[in-house]
Amino acid sequence: MIDIGQEARLVEALRRGDEQVFMALVDRYQASLLKVALVFLGNPSTAEEVVQEAWVGVLQGLTRFEGRSSLKTWIFGILMNVIRKRRDHDGRLPPTAAFDDDLGSGEAAVEPGRFGSTRHWSVPPASWAGLPEARLLSRETVAQVRAAITALPANQRAVITLRDVEGMSAIEACNVLSISETNQRVLLHRARSRVRQALEPYLTGE
């Protein structure tokens, strides 16, 4: 976590054209930016192009960065703007969906209280209680989680990727995706529910 003072010095170094600082920033966020771009674009080559365009936008926009959000949130916001433009103007890609498209489906969901404020269950499903921790953290389980996230609707996939994969706070995710706290909460709730439903047969053998 970068504190406010460190971030101010980082931004100043970037504005001075410090190439080493910029490359360190790229190293820190490149993989995460690619994950988010893939959520919306699907194609790795297109995602890489969009991320490169986002970095250009970061360099061009540094003089306008006012620090009202964290640098990380600002960078991801630039990426989302580039993604929206690419999707809305590229005939080969579907236009960007509104983030409230999923909210009226009425699909069943896990009770919100069963999720903690961190990236873990506050009350794990009863059927998982007897499973060894090694099973829950195994490569196979992680692969199942990734597959379940990949199968989610794009908007749910975006929210759960930012919150549970990238570890962003609710406020950060809302700022990046330009959605309300209510929409973020519902989309995350439904995404986690679907992931849990996809995992249960694998973990319990049912």
C-alpha positions, 0 to 999 in steps of 0.5 A: 500500500502506497501512502499519500506522501509516497504517492505524491513523490511518485507522481512528481517523479513521473511528471519529471519524466523519470523513466525508472519510476514509470517502468516500476509502475508498469511492472506493478500494474501491467498484469492486473490491467491485462486481466481487466482488459481481458474481462471486457475484450476477450482477445489477448492481443486486443487487450494488450493493445488497449493496455498500451494505449492506457499507459500512453493515456497515463503519461499524457494525463499526468499533469491533470492528475489531481489526487482526488482518487489513488493513482492506482484507481486513476490508472484503472479508470483510464484503462476503462475509458480506453476499453469503452471507446474500443468496444463502442467503436469496433464493429467486431466487438459488442458495445459496452453494456450498462452496469445495471443490466444484471440488476433486475434478473432476480437470480438467487444469491448467497446471503451478503452476511456470509461474506466478510469485508475481506476476500474470504467467506465470513461464514463458509458453506457448511458442506465445505467445513470438513474439507482440508485447507490444502484442498481449498488452496490447491492448484485444481481449486484455484483453476476451478475458481478462475474458470467460474469467474471466466464464465460470469457475465462481463459486468459481474466478472469485472466487479469480482476481478477488481474486488476479489482478485485485485483486492480493490476496496468497494470505493475503488471498484466503484470509481474505476467502473463508474457505478454506484455502491448499490450496483457494485454490491449487487454485482459482487454478491451475485458473482460470488454466489455463482462462483460458490455454486460452481465450486460446490459440486467440485469440492463436495463431490456431489 
